[in-house]
Amino acid sequence: MKNCPDLIYYTWIYTRHHKEIIMKLKDSCFMLSLMFLLPVVAHATTWTIDADHSSVGFKVKHLMVSNVKGTFQSFGGVIETDDKDSTKTRVTVTINVTSIDTNQSRRDDHLRSADFFDVEKFPLMTFVSKKIIKTGKTYTVVGDLSLHGVTKEVSLIANEPSIESKDPWGNTHRGISATTKISRKEFGMVWNKILETGGVLVGDEIDILLEIEGIKAK
């Protein structure tokens, strides 16, 4: 581990329209440590998130009256499923926060600023699962979400994964949907404006909506 600073790792980020390397992670010690956070899964099948057919979305209250929705356009990750025990599945996801898109450029620039995500200091958001609890056809995926320099345990509520399906080129796909809620204040994003009519400009609770499609490793 002492030689870690001499290494360079590349994070592959998948965009909606093409796959490209969008950033170089020089913090190789962090990336190497991430690989050893969880034990190796026996009988594992590896699925790479297909960002062309996935979405990482969110919504938040505006003026206490409506929801503003947005997405992150660049993200990647790996899901390792245990073929004998689904609760031993491991999930790691990295999101490029600078890719935030609410369909309004001025608002997006504000969200990237130090008032909110402060992407100059914290360009990435990561999620690493720690355990999975199965209740009927629902899964609770418990893991650490690192955002804005803060790491908090969160629980994703996921439905049962879809059946496997092959595309015309022989690739095997599988999908899953998941949701969670977080408090932006708990991650140090406290900027707001008080309204004359009462309440605040931006809500604290953020709904996160995930539609994930994975491609099975060959």
C-alpha positions in Angstrom: 0.0 0.0 0.0 3.0 2.4 0.5 3.5 2.4 -3.3 -0.1 3.3 -4.1 0.7 7.0 -4.9 2.8 5.8 -7.8 -0.2 4.1 -9.4 -2.9 5.6 -11.7 -6.3 4.0 -12.1 -8.8 5.0 -14.7 -12.6 5.2 -14.0 -14.7 4.3 -17.0 -17.9 6.3 -17.1 -20.7 5.3 -19.3 -22.7 8.1 -21.0 -26.1 7.7 -22.7 -24.7 8.1 -26.2 -21.2 6.5 -26.0 -18.6 5.1 -23.6 -15.6 7.1 -22.8 -13.0 7.7 -20.1 -14.0 11.0 -18.6 -11.6 11.3 -15.8 -8.4 9.9 -14.3 -8.5 9.0 -10.6 -5.0 9.6 -9.1 -6.2 8.7 -5.6 -5.2 5.1 -6.4 -5.0 4.1 -2.7 -8.7 4.8 -2.3 -9.6 2.8 -5.4 -7.4 -0.1 -4.3 -9.0 -0.1 -0.9 -12.5 -0.1 -2.4 -11.7 -3.4 -4.0 -11.1 -5.0 -0.6 -14.1 -3.5 1.3 -16.1 -6.7 0.9 -15.2 -10.4 0.8 -14.9 -12.2 -2.5 -18.3 -13.7 -3.5 -18.2 -17.4 -4.3 -20.2 -18.5 -7.4 -20.3 -14.9 -8.5 -21.6 -13.5 -11.8 -20.4 -10.0 -12.7 -22.7 -7.5 -14.3 -21.5 -4.2 -15.7 -24.0 -1.3 -15.5 -25.1 -0.4 -19.0 -25.5 3.4 -18.7 -27.0 3.6 -22.3 -30.0 1.9 -20.9 -29.9 3.0 -17.2 -30.7 6.2 -15.4 -29.7 7.8 -12.0 -32.4 10.3 -11.3 -33.6 12.4 -8.4 -36.4 14.9 -7.4 -36.6 17.6 -4.8 -39.3 20.1 -3.8 -39.1 23.6 -5.2 -40.9 26.5 -3.4 -42.8 23.9 -1.4 -45.2 23.4 -4.2 -43.7 21.2 -6.9 -40.9 18.7 -7.7 -37.9 19.5 -9.8 -36.4 16.4 -11.4 -32.9 15.8 -12.6 -30.4 13.1 -13.6 -26.7 12.3 -13.6 -25.6 11.6 -17.1 -22.2 9.9 -16.4 -21.9 6.9 -14.1 -20.6 3.4 -14.0 -20.6 0.4 -11.7 -20.4 -3.3 -11.2 -22.9 -5.7 -9.6 -21.6 -9.1 -8.5 -24.5 -11.5 -7.9 -24.1 -14.8 -6.0 -25.7 -17.5 -8.0 -26.7 -19.4 -4.9 -27.6 -16.6 -2.4 -28.9 -13.3 -3.7 -28.3 -11.6 -0.3 -24.6 -12.0 -0.9 -24.7 -9.7 -4.0 -22.3 -6.8 -4.0 -22.9 -3.4 -5.6 -20.4 -0.6 -6.3 -21.4 2.5 -8.2 -19.5 5.7 -9.1 -21.3 8.8 -10.3 -19.7 11.9 -11.9 -21.5 14.7 -10.1 -20.4 17.3 -12.6 -22.8 15.5 -15.1 -25.9 16.7 -13.2 -28.7 17.7 -15.6 -32.0 19.3 -14.6 -32.7 20.6 -18.1 -31.8 24.2 -17.1 -28.2 25.2 -17.5 -28.1 28.1 -15.0 -29.7 25.9 -12.3 -27.2 23.1 -13.1 -24.3 25.5 -12.7 -25.6 26.6 -9.4 -25.9 23.0 -8.3 -22.3 22.4 -9.3 -21.2 25.4 -7.2 -20.0 25.5 -3.6 -23.6 26.2 -2.5 -24.5 22.6 -3.3 -22.3 19.8 -4.7 -19.1 21.8 -4.9 -17.8 19.7 -7.7 -14.4 21.3 -7.8 -13.7 19.6 -4.4 -16.0 16.6 -4.7 -16.5 15.5 -8.3 -17.6 12.0 -7.5 -20.4 10.3 -5.6 -19.9 6.6 -4.7 -22.1 3.8 -3.3 -20.7 0.6 -1.9 -23.1 -2.0 -0.6 -22.5 -3.7 2.8 -25.4 -6.1 3.1 -28.7 -7.1 1.4 -31.9 -8.1 3.1 -34.6 -10.0 1.2 -38.2 -9.7 2.2 -40.5 -11.5 -0.2 -39.9 -10.0 -3.6 -38.3 -6.8 -2.2 -34.6 -6.3 -1.4 -33.1 -3.7 1.0 -29.6 -2.8 -0.2 -27.7 -1.3 2.7 -24.5 0.5 1.9 -22.3 3.6 2.3 -23.1 6.6 0.2 -20.2 9.1 -0.1 -21.2 12.5 -1.3 -19.8 16.0 -0.7 -17.1 14.7 1.5 -19.5 12.9 3.8 -20.2 9.2 4.1 -23.5 8.0 5.4 -25.2 4.6 5.5 -28.3 4.5 3.3 -30.8 1.8 2.4 -32.0 1.3 -1.2 -35.4 -0.5 -1.7 -35.2 -2.6 -4.8 -37.6 -4.8 -6.6 -36.8 -8.4 -7.7 -34.4 -8.4 -10.6 -35.9 -9.1 -14.0 -35.3 -12.4 -15.9 -32.2 -12.6 -18.1 -32.6 -11.5 -21.7 -30.2 -11.7 -24.7 -29.8 -9.0 -27.2 -29.2 -9.7 -31.0 -25.4 -9.6 -30.4 -25.4 -12.3 -27.8 -25.1 -10.1 -24.7 -27.1 -11.1 -21.6 -29.0 -8.3 -19.9 -30.9 -8.0 -16.6 -32.7 -5.1 -15.0 -33.6 -3.8 -11.6 -35.3 -0.7 -10.1 -34.5 0.9 -6.7 -35.4 4.0 -4.7 -34.2 5.8 -1.6 -34.5 9.1 0.2 -31.7 11.2 1.7 -31.4 14.5 3.5 -29.1 16.9 1.7 -28.3 18.6 5.0 -26.9 15.4 6.4 -24.3 15.6 3.5 -23.4 19.2 4.3 -25.5 20.9 1.6 -27.4 23.4 3.6 -27.9 26.4 1.2 -31.4 27.8 1.1 -33.6 30.9 1.0 -36.5 31.6 3.3 -39.8 32.5 1.5 -42.0 35.4 2.4 -45.0 33.1 2.5 -43.2 30.6 4.8 -41.1 27.6 4.0 -37.9 27.4 2.0 -36.9 27.6 -1.7 -35.3 24.1 -1.9 -36.5 21.1 0.0 -34.2 19.0 2.2 -35.4 15.6 1.3 -34.1 14.1 -2.0 -35.8 11.2 -3.7 -33.4 9.1 -5.6 -34.7 6.9 -8.4 -32.6 4.2 -10.1 -33.3 2.2 -13.2 -30.4 -0.1 -13.8 -29.7 -2.5 -16.6 -26.6 -4.7 -16.3 -24.7 -6.6 -19.0 -23.3 -10.0 -17.9 -19.6 -10.5 -18.2 -18.6 -13.1 -20.8 
